Amino acid sequence: MPVDACIYYYECKGCHALLRPYEGDCCVFCSFGSVKCPPVQLAHNCCG
């Protein structure tokens, strides 16, 4: 996971599905990860 940026899209290496963040989340880490992305963890305005 990058520590200074968000990833908006991620292609699953297994099924090749394109994952996009849920509405209200800034990135795929916030939507699908076990923890929020580093900018959100640090209480910064993620990706914008």
Z-matrix of the N, CA and C atoms (Angstrom, degrees):
N
C 1 1.453
C 2 1.522 1 107.98
N 3 1.337 2 117.80 1 130.48
C 4 1.458 3 119.28 2 176.84
C 5 1.518 4 109.79 3 -67.74
N 6 1.314 5 116.43 4 147.73
C 7 1.461 6 119.37 5 -178.37
C 8 1.516 7 112.87 6 -94.41
N 9 1.322 8 118.06 7 -10.53
C 10 1.456 9 120.20 8 -176.52
C 11 1.529 10 113.63 9 -127.47
N 12 1.329 11 117.63 10 13.50
C 13 1.454 12 119.87 11 -178.16
C 14 1.525 13 110.02 12 -154.52
N 15 1.316 14 115.25 13 162.22
C 16 1.452 15 121.53 14 176.71
C 17 1.516 16 109.31 15 -106.70
N 18 1.314 17 116.53 16 155.89
C 19 1.459 18 121.73 17 175.17
C 20 1.525 19 106.56 18 -113.17
N 21 1.331 20 115.51 19 118.47
C 22 1.464 21 120.62 20 -175.62
C 23 1.510 22 112.48 21 -78.95
N 24 1.328 23 117.75 22 -34.94
C 25 1.461 24 122.37 23 -177.72
C 26 1.515 25 109.38 24 -130.70
N 27 1.332 26 115.33 25 147.72
C 28 1.460 27 120.71 26 176.93
C 29 1.514 28 108.46 27 -143.18
N 30 1.325 29 116.99 28 128.85
C 31 1.455 30 120.81 29 176.67
C 32 1.524 31 108.91 30 -94.88
N 33 1.331 32 116.55 31 121.30
C 34 1.459 33 122.31 32 178.91
C 35 1.529 34 108.92 33 -62.46
N 36 1.313 35 115.94 34 128.91
C 37 1.459 36 120.63 35 -179.14
C 38 1.529 37 111.96 36 -72.35
N 39 1.327 38 117.63 37 -22.09
C 40 1.459 39 121.19 38 -179.89
C 41 1.518 40 113.12 39 -82.73
N 42 1.334 41 117.46 40 -54.50
C 43 1.467 42 120.97 41 -174.91
C 44 1.524 43 113.40 42 -109.34
N 45 1.318 44 117.49 43 -5.12
C 46 1.468 45 124.04 44 178.68
C 47 1.522 46 113.35 45 66.79
N 48 1.324 47 117.62 46 19.32
C 49 1.461 48 120.45 47 174.54
C 50 1.527 49 108.42 48 -71.60
N 51 1.324 50 115.73 49 143.14
C 52 1.456 51 120.65 50 177.80
C 53 1.522 52 108.44 51 -93.29
N 54 1.313 53 116.57 52 114.19
C 55 1.461 54 121.84 53 179.49
C 56 1.518 55 109.31 54 -88.97
N 57 1.316 56 115.16 55 135.73
C 58 1.464 57 122.52 56 176.88
C 59 1.519 58 107.14 57 -125.04
N 60 1.329 59 117.39 58 152.43
C 61 1.472 60 118.49 59 179.03
C 62 1.527 61 111.70 60 -65.95
N 63 1.326 62 115.83 61 148.71
C 64 1.460 63 120.78 62 173.95
C 65 1.518 64 109.07 63 -67.69
N 66 1.310 65 116.18 64 156.94
C 67 1.461 66 120.59 65 177.46
C 68 1.529 67 109.40 66 -57.56
N 69 1.318 68 115.95 67 130.67
C 70 1.452 69 121.30 68 -179.19
C 71 1.516 70 113.83 69 96.35
N 72 1.334 71 117.92 70 -17.02
C 73 1.464 72 121.75 71 176.34
C 74 1.526 73 108.98 72 -96.80
N 75 1.327 74 115.88 73 149.49
C 76 1.461 75 119.32 74 -175.85
C 77 1.520 76 113.14 75 -87.00
N 78 1.343 77 118.06 76 -20.68
C 79 1.464 78 119.71 77 -175.36
C 80 1.526 79 110.66 78 -160.11
N 81 1.327 80 115.70 79 172.60
C 82 1.464 81 119.73 80 -178.36
C 83 1.521 82 112.06 81 -66.69
N 84 1.333 83 118.50 82 -27.41
C 85 1.467 84 119.88 83 177.27
C 86 1.527 85 110.45 84 -64.23
N 87 1.330 86 116.86 85 -41.04
C 88 1.468 87 119.92 86 -179.45
C 89 1.528 88 111.57 87 -69.71
N 90 1.332 89 117.25 88 -30.75
C 91 1.459 90 120.49 89 -179.56
C 92 1.523 91 113.42 90 -84.22
N 93 1.329 92 118.07 91 -39.90
C 94 1.456 93 120.87 92 -170.43
C 95 1.518 94 114.79 93 -118.07
N 96 1.320 95 118.11 94 -12.77
C 97 1.458 96 120.61 95 -177.39
C 98 1.513 97 112.68 96 -79.83
N 99 1.307 98 115.76 97 166.34
C 100 1.462 99 120.40 98 178.07
C 101 1.532 100 111.29 99 -80.23
N 102 1.321 101 116.69 100 -16.03
C 103 1.466 102 122.81 101 174.27
C 104 1.521 103 107.96 102 -136.24
N 105 1.314 104 116.51 103 157.31
C 106 1.457 105 121.04 104 177.02
C 107 1.527 106 109.85 105 -70.07
N 108 1.321 107 117.00 106 163.33
C 109 1.464 108 121.56 107 -179.23
C 110 1.532 109 110.33 108 -66.34
N 111 1.336 110 117.54 109 157.25
C 112 1.471 111 120.95 110 -178.10
C 113 1.527 112 114.53 111 -54.71
N 114 1.348 113 120.73 112 -42.36
C 115 1.471 114 118.14 113 178.52
C 116 1.522 115 112.78 114 -59.70
N 117 1.329 116 117.79 115 -38.79
C 118 1.466 117 120.50 116 178.81
C 119 1.534 118 108.97 117 -70.46
N 120 1.322 119 117.55 118 -40.26
C 121 1.457 120 120.63 119 178.21
C 122 1.522 121 110.97 120 -59.82
N 123 1.314 122 116.61 121 -34.46
C 124 1.469 123 121.15 122 -179.63
C 125 1.515 124 112.33 123 -88.53
N 126 1.355 125 116.85 124 7.14
C 127 1.447 126 124.15 125 177.12
C 128 1.521 127 113.08 126 63.61
N 129 1.328 128 116.05 127 32.64
C 130 1.450 129 121.07 128 173.94
C 131 1.513 130 108.87 129 -97.18
N 132 1.309 131 116.13 130 165.05
C 133 1.453 132 121.15 131 176.22
C 134 1.514 133 107.64 132 -77.17
N 135 1.299 134 117.65 133 101.06
C 136 1.469 135 122.60 134 -175.56
C 137 1.516 136 111.06 135 -62.40
N 138 1.294 137 114.73 136 126.26
C 139 1.473 138 123.43 137 168.29
C 140 1.522 139 113.55 138 58.66
N 141 1.233 140 119.46 139 30.07
C 142 1.456 141 114.45 140 178.57
C 143 1.444 142 111.07 141 -177.71
